[in-house]
Amino acid sequence: MAQKGPYIIKAEKTGKIVWCACGLSKNQPFCDASHKGTEFRPIVADVEEGKTYLWCGCKQSGRAPLCDGTHSKL
Ligand code: FES
């Protein structure tokens, strides 16, 4: 777990992000390749400029990379 709650981030441009699944990235909630050597793999997601996204910080979401509220039960 990187944080017990989502990272709420507005996309500055349309494109792709790479979400950290392992929780080790120093650039949460995005991948910085810290997963190397672990069983985890990041998830690539499309984002639209101006839209706000709730990226899962607890890394337990059933809808990863987005928050689904699972963190409230941890
Ligand atoms: S932060 Fe992981 S489900 Fe909400």
Backbone and ligand atoms as CSV (ligand in chain L), in Angstrom:
chain,resi,resn,atom,element,x,y,z
A,1,MET,N,N,0.844,-1.195,0.000
A,1,MET,CA,C,0.000,0.000,0.000
A,1,MET,C,C,0.878,1.243,0.000
A,2,ALA,N,N,0.550,2.169,-0.891
A,2,ALA,CA,C,1.309,3.414,-0.935
A,2,ALA,C,C,0.623,4.468,-0.076
A,3,GLN,N,N,-0.704,4.422,-0.058
A,3,GLN,CA,C,-1.490,5.411,0.677
A,3,GLN,C,C,-2.872,4.816,0.880
A,4,LYS,N,N,-3.502,5.052,2.045
A,4,LYS,CA,C,-4.821,4.481,2.316
A,4,LYS,C,C,-5.914,5.395,1.787
A,5,GLY,N,N,-5.952,5.533,0.486
A,5,GLY,CA,C,-6.931,6.381,-0.171
A,5,GLY,C,C,-6.425,6.717,-1.555
A,6,PRO,N,N,-7.317,7.225,-2.402
A,6,PRO,CA,C,-6.929,7.497,-3.783
A,6,PRO,C,C,-6.082,8.754,-3.949
A,7,TYR,N,N,-5.366,8.809,-5.042
A,7,TYR,CA,C,-4.682,10.023,-5.493
A,7,TYR,C,C,-5.639,10.680,-6.478
A,8,ILE,N,N,-6.065,11.894,-6.171
A,8,ILE,CA,C,-7.042,12.589,-7.012
A,8,ILE,C,C,-6.272,13.551,-7.908
A,9,ILE,N,N,-6.245,13.233,-9.197
A,9,ILE,CA,C,-5.378,13.975,-10.120
A,9,ILE,C,C,-6.135,14.318,-11.400
A,10,LYS,N,N,-6.038,15.586,-11.783
A,10,LYS,CA,C,-6.636,16.052,-13.039
A,10,LYS,C,C,-5.613,15.858,-14.151
A,11,ALA,N,N,-6.029,15.209,-15.227
A,11,ALA,CA,C,-5.112,14.968,-16.349
A,11,ALA,C,C,-4.822,16.279,-17.076
A,12,GLU,N,N,-3.557,16.565,-17.295
A,12,GLU,CA,C,-3.173,17.804,-17.978
A,12,GLU,C,C,-3.248,17.660,-19.497
A,13,LYS,N,N,-3.163,16.411,-19.966
A,13,LYS,CA,C,-3.311,16.189,-21.407
A,13,LYS,C,C,-3.836,14.777,-21.659
A,14,THR,N,N,-4.405,14.595,-22.822
A,14,THR,CA,C,-4.912,13.290,-23.212
A,14,THR,C,C,-3.739,12.384,-23.549
A,15,GLY,N,N,-3.806,11.149,-23.095
A,15,GLY,CA,C,-2.719,10.218,-23.376
A,15,GLY,C,C,-2.805,9.004,-22.479
A,16,LYS,N,N,-1.667,8.445,-22.164
A,16,LYS,CA,C,-1.616,7.247,-21.343
A,16,LYS,C,C,-0.828,7.519,-20.070
A,17,ILE,N,N,-1.241,6.850,-19.007
A,17,ILE,CA,C,-0.455,6.885,-17.769
A,17,ILE,C,C,-0.098,5.434,-17.447
A,18,VAL,N,N,0.911,5.255,-16.632
A,18,VAL,CA,C,1.290,3.920,-16.181
A,18,VAL,C,C,1.181,3.923,-14.660
A,19,TRP,N,N,0.188,3.173,-14.183
A,19,TRP,CA,C,-0.149,3.148,-12.762
A,19,TRP,C,C,0.707,2.122,-12.020
A,20,CYS,N,N,1.255,2.524,-10.901
A,20,CYS,CA,C,2.073,1.639,-10.067
A,20,CYS,C,C,1.191,0.626,-9.351
A,21,ALA,N,N,1.432,-0.650,-9.564
A,21,ALA,CA,C,0.670,-1.717,-8.910
A,21,ALA,C,C,1.377,-2.266,-7.686
A,22,CYS,N,N,2.697,-2.088,-7.614
A,22,CYS,CA,C,3.470,-2.723,-6.532
A,22,CYS,C,C,3.512,-1.877,-5.264
A,23,GLY,N,N,3.286,-0.575,-5.400
A,23,GLY,CA,C,3.314,0.310,-4.229
A,23,GLY,C,C,4.690,0.847,-3.903
A,24,LEU,N,N,5.689,0.477,-4.677
A,24,LEU,CA,C,7.075,0.872,-4.354
A,24,LEU,C,C,7.535,2.139,-5.057
A,25,SER,N,N,6.794,2.576,-6.060
A,25,SER,CA,C,7.219,3.757,-6.827
A,25,SER,C,C,7.376,4.976,-5.928
A,26,LYS,N,N,8.362,5.780,-6.224
A,26,LYS,CA,C,8.571,7.040,-5.504
A,26,LYS,C,C,7.766,8.158,-6.164
A,27,ASN,N,N,7.090,7.823,-7.253
A,27,ASN,CA,C,6.325,8.805,-8.018
A,27,ASN,C,C,4.846,8.397,-8.055
A,28,GLN,N,N,4.287,8.071,-6.877
A,28,GLN,CA,C,2.895,7.609,-6.801
A,28,GLN,C,C,1.918,8.636,-7.373
A,29,PRO,N,N,0.864,8.159,-8.016
A,29,PRO,CA,C,0.481,6.757,-8.191
A,29,PRO,C,C,1.050,6.148,-9.467
A,30,PHE,N,N,2.074,6.768,-10.021
A,30,PHE,CA,C,2.598,6.326,-11.313
A,30,PHE,C,C,3.846,5.450,-11.155
A,31,CYS,N,N,4.070,4.627,-12.155
A,31,CYS,CA,C,5.185,3.677,-12.160
A,31,CYS,C,C,6.529,4.384,-12.363
A,32,ASP,N,N,7.530,3.984,-11.580
A,32,ASP,CA,C,8.894,4.472,-11.822
A,32,ASP,C,C,9.854,3.294,-12.008
A,33,ALA,N,N,9.278,2.136,-12.326
A,33,ALA,CA,C,10.028,0.901,-12.604
A,33,ALA,C,C,10.546,0.213,-11.341
A,34,SER,N,N,10.092,0.648,-10.161
A,34,SER,CA,C,10.522,-0.002,-8.913
A,34,SER,C,C,10.018,-1.440,-8.792
A,35,HIS,N,N,9.024,-1.825,-9.598
A,35,HIS,CA,C,8.473,-3.192,-9.526
A,35,HIS,C,C,9.444,-4.245,-10.028
A,36,LYS,N,N,10.529,-3.830,-10.673
A,36,LYS,CA,C,11.480,-4.810,-11.224
A,36,LYS,C,C,11.950,-5.752,-10.122
A,37,GLY,N,N,11.849,-7.058,-10.410
A,37,GLY,CA,C,12.242,-8.059,-9.433
A,37,GLY,C,C,11.093,-8.500,-8.537
A,38,THR,N,N,9.909,-7.876,-8.690
A,38,THR,CA,C,8.735,-8.306,-7.937
A,38,THR,C,C,7.786,-9.017,-8.895
A,39,GLU,N,N,6.696,-9.565,-8.337
A,39,GLU,CA,C,5.698,-10.246,-9.176
A,39,GLU,C,C,4.723,-9.266,-9.808
A,40,PHE,N,N,4.813,-7.972,-9.449
A,40,PHE,CA,C,3.831,-6.990,-9.905
A,40,PHE,C,C,4.189,-6.391,-11.259
A,41,ARG,N,N,3.145,-6.004,-11.983
A,41,ARG,CA,C,3.303,-5.320,-13.258
A,41,ARG,C,C,2.406,-4.098,-13.239
A,42,PRO,N,N,2.878,-2.972,-13.747
A,42,PRO,CA,C,2.051,-1.769,-13.778
A,42,PRO,C,C,0.895,-1.923,-14.767
A,43,ILE,N,N,-0.077,-1.038,-14.649
A,43,ILE,CA,C,-1.233,-1.037,-15.554
A,43,ILE,C,C,-1.246,0.266,-16.340
A,44,VAL,N,N,-1.387,0.127,-17.656
A,44,VAL,CA,C,-1.448,1.305,-18.531
A,44,VAL,C,C,-2.923,1.697,-18.685
A,45,ALA,N,N,-3.203,2.982,-18.549
A,45,ALA,CA,C,-4.584,3.470,-18.674
A,45,ALA,C,C,-4.613,4.726,-19.531
A,46,ASP,N,N,-5.738,4.905,-20.233
A,46,ASP,CA,C,-5.944,6.117,-21.040
A,46,ASP,C,C,-6.535,7.216,-20.167
A,47,VAL,N,N,-6.095,8.435,-20.390
A,47,VAL,CA,C,-6.676,9.585,-19.686
A,47,VAL,C,C,-7.031,10.670,-20.703
A,48,GLU,N,N,-8.020,11.466,-20.313
A,48,GLU,CA,C,-8.493,12.562,-21.162
A,48,GLU,C,C,-8.178,13.889,-20.500
A,49,GLU,N,N,-7.652,14.814,-21.264
A,49,GLU,CA,C,-7.303,16.137,-20.753
A,49,GLU,C,C,-8.484,16.776,-20.024
A,50,GLY,N,N,-8.216,17.291,-18.834
A,50,GLY,CA,C,-9.231,18.016,-18.079
A,50,GLY,C,C,-10.084,17.149,-17.177
A,51,LYS,N,N,-10.022,15.813,-17.352
A,51,LYS,CA,C,-10.804,14.912,-16.506
A,51,LYS,C,C,-10.036,14.616,-15.234
A,52,THR,N,N,-10.759,14.435,-14.132
A,52,THR,CA,C,-10.138,14.124,-12.851
A,52,THR,C,C,-10.301,12.634,-12.570
A,53,TYR,N,N,-9.219,12.007,-12.156
A,53,TYR,CA,C,-9.204,10.567,-11.912
A,53,TYR,C,C,-8.827,10.283,-10.466
A,54,LEU,N,N,-9.443,9.234,-9.918
A,54,LEU,CA,C,-9.111,8.780,-8.570
A,54,LEU,C,C,-8.293,7.501,-8.711
A,55,TRP,N,N,-6.974,7.658,-8.674
A,55,TRP,CA,C,-6.082,6.499,-8.827
A,55,TRP,C,C,-5.929,5.804,-7.490
A,56,CYS,N,N,-6.117,4.500,-7.486
A,56,CYS,CA,C,-6.031,3.715,-6.251
A,56,CYS,C,C,-4.634,3.836,-5.628
A,57,GLY,N,N,-4.613,4.183,-4.346
A,57,GLY,CA,C,-3.352,4.287,-3.623
A,57,GLY,C,C,-3.101,3.084,-2.732
A,58,CYS,N,N,-4.179,2.357,-2.388
A,58,CYS,CA,C,-4.023,1.208,-1.475
A,58,CYS,C,C,-3.570,-0.044,-2.219
A,59,LYS,N,N,-3.710,-0.011,-3.549
A,59,LYS,CA,C,-3.286,-1.110,-4.439
A,59,LYS,C,C,-4.119,-2.374,-4.273
A,60,GLN,N,N,-5.312,-2.246,-3.652
A,60,GLN,CA,C,-6.191,-3.405,-3.437
A,60,GLN,C,C,-7.493,-3.275,-4.222
A,61,SER,N,N,-7.655,-2.224,-4.985
A,61,SER,CA,C,-8.921,-1.994,-5.683
A,61,SER,C,C,-9.273,-3.142,-6.623
A,62,GLY,N,N,-10.554,-3.474,-6.684
A,62,GLY,CA,C,-11.034,-4.477,-7.635
A,62,GLY,C,C,-11.193,-3.878,-9.032
A,63,ARG,N,N,-11.066,-2.545,-9.126
A,63,ARG,CA,C,-11.179,-1.853,-10.424
A,63,ARG,C,C,-9.880,-1.156,-10.778
A,64,ALA,N,N,-8.770,-1.660,-10.290
A,64,ALA,CA,C,-7.469,-1.024,-10.534
A,64,ALA,C,C,-7.289,-0.760,-12.013
A,65,PRO,N,N,-6.751,0.404,-12.353
A,65,PRO,CA,C,-6.025,1.325,-11.489
A,65,PRO,C,C,-6.897,2.366,-10.762
A,66,LEU,N,N,-8.215,2.302,-10.934
A,66,LEU,CA,C,-9.065,3.291,-10.287
A,66,LEU,C,C,-9.526,2.815,-8.916
A,67,CYS,N,N,-9.768,3.761,-8.034
A,67,CYS,CA,C,-10.277,3.480,-6.685
A,67,CYS,C,C,-11.701,2.948,-6.770
A,68,ASP,N,N,-12.001,1.904,-6.017
A,68,ASP,CA,C,-13.378,1.397,-5.950
A,68,ASP,C,C,-13.904,1.409,-4.523
A,69,GLY,N,N,-13.193,2.098,-3.631
A,69,GLY,CA,C,-13.655,2.214,-2.247
A,69,GLY,C,C,-13.123,1.116,-1.327
A,70,THR,N,N,-12.403,0.149,-1.878
A,70,THR,CA,C,-11.871,-0.950,-1.063
A,70,THR,C,C,-11.027,-0.429,0.099
A,71,HIS,N,N,-10.337,0.704,-0.108
A,71,HIS,CA,C,-9.446,1.227,0.946
A,71,HIS,C,C,-10.192,1.492,2.242
A,72,SER,N,N,-11.497,1.758,2.169
A,72,SER,CA,C,-12.252,2.080,3.395
A,72,SER,C,C,-12.460,0.845,4.263
A,73,LYS,N,N,-12.209,-0.337,3.715
A,73,LYS,CA,C,-12.373,-1.575,4.494
A,73,LYS,C,C,-11.045,-2.111,5.015
A,74,LEU,N,N,-9.969,-1.387,4.748
A,74,LEU,CA,C,-8.634,-1.878,5.157
A,74,LEU,C,C,-8.275,-1.390,6.536
L,1,FES,S1,S,-7.393,3.780,-2.755
L,1,FES,FE1,FE,-7.466,1.683,-3.264
L,1,FES,S2,S,-9.595,1.284,-3.443
L,1,FES,FE2,FE,-9.499,3.382,-2.896
